[in-house]
Amino acid sequence: MLYKRILPALLILTLAVYFIARYKGPEPGVITTIDKSNLEKYWRIKEVNMEDGQFLLAKNSASITSRFRLRDFEIDFKMKTTKGAVGMVNFASSKSYDPKTFRGYSVLINNSDYSTGIVQKTGSLSKIRNNFVRSAEDGEWFNLHVSVEGNHIEVEVNGKLISEYTEPQNPRRLENLTGIVLSRSFISLRKANDLGEIVVADMKIKPIIDKNSRVILPVKADSLTDVIDSLNQREFPLIDFHVHLKGGLTMDQACQHARSNGFVYGVAANCGLKFPVTNDSTLNSYLKSIAKEPVFKAMQCEGREWVTLFTPQAVAGFDYIFTDAMTWTDQKGRRMRLWMPAETFVDDDQQFMDMLVGKIEAIMDAEPVDIYVNPTFLPEKLAPRYNELWTAERMDRVVNVLLRNQVALEINARYKIPSIAFIKKAKAAGVKFTFGTNNAKNDDLNRLEYCLRMIKEAGLTTEDIFIPRARTERKILKKGLPAKVTG
């Protein structure tokens, strides 16, 4: 029976020797710099110019493609893009590129501003773990690192982990994406449009061909994972725009949670009277502290007094800003915080609702916010009658004020609001949407469950989702701040 134990080991050894013998690329296990001296030996180039030792890819389909096949590897680029340039690093792919029959994985290169060009940004593992956050800018050198080992893929930009994916044994793919699976194949850097240039100053590769060292990581999946994966494959912007670093939650923990679950985070600072960020100085210090983090930088405008505390130029440093209508002063001069029963006064239910809708209208008309968060929230006393009190006429008024001010409507995972009826009415009117967790501590990030359900029930598409504005188009710069406090 000894041969039964020896045979599998001999088979593995034979296969390893076979692949090593066939491999004709750079030395395995060693980092090799790709330059003029070895370029033609290891790579095929197409419409690539060389200037001062740098590779320039300008034309659509300009490419650098390996002559060798690899399954596991690490590859590094020092590169920059000029305005409008889009490219990709392809692996587990065929020698030639045809977008209609392409198989394998693609890491996107796109440093355009938000709402300019394509939505996905550099570091996106396209259609698998999409990234929408800018981690590099046109005209600036940046480092891109891609590693594949076993069934695990990692993509880093400037030392920050952007995309991370562990391929399951039998990955579920849409019919036209069944070729996105890991395999021993070619690696390429490719220009994907005719705009701008991709300039590569440094390119290094470390082949890994020792199959004995390969580790296959376990993959935990459930029905929600299938929903998230399907939306990613459709390139749906799965962005949680409303996350807070509260209760000891760190930036690294938040980013890990997002990567593990297949979406992107916007991390918000609470900015307003008696909050940690309360003037331009503290605002700028906060933005500087998170500048390199791979998240959207968001401002939660607290209370109504925030408009008196900051300048538009400072606020414009955030990718987007949002507020709710949960803090305001009633007709008797009582300042209310609707989530706190002791500070909420409801003398008459209908009168309160009319006053609430009026406050929402006043806030959204006057304050230059991008998103209305915690929308349609009702105090504890009235919440059980949500569907009764949010009449069609009241919903219409809120939808109209959002539409005329180009304010997006948050679908809130924590409070499970607004209702499906409200969401459908807003969608029909053309209002854009965002998703938000609004976590209260470090263990309630969850997985956007209510938002995912509403995507399906309301039939939301990519076109329905808000994307932050370009820097020069931010509302705070166009509209300015109101002369007086609203609400």
Order of alpha helices (4+ residues) and beta strands (2+ residues): alpha-beta-alpha-beta-beta-beta-beta-beta-beta-beta-beta-beta-beta-beta-beta-alpha-beta-alpha-beta-alpha-beta-alpha-beta-beta-beta-alpha-beta-alpha-alpha-beta-alpha-beta-alpha-alpha
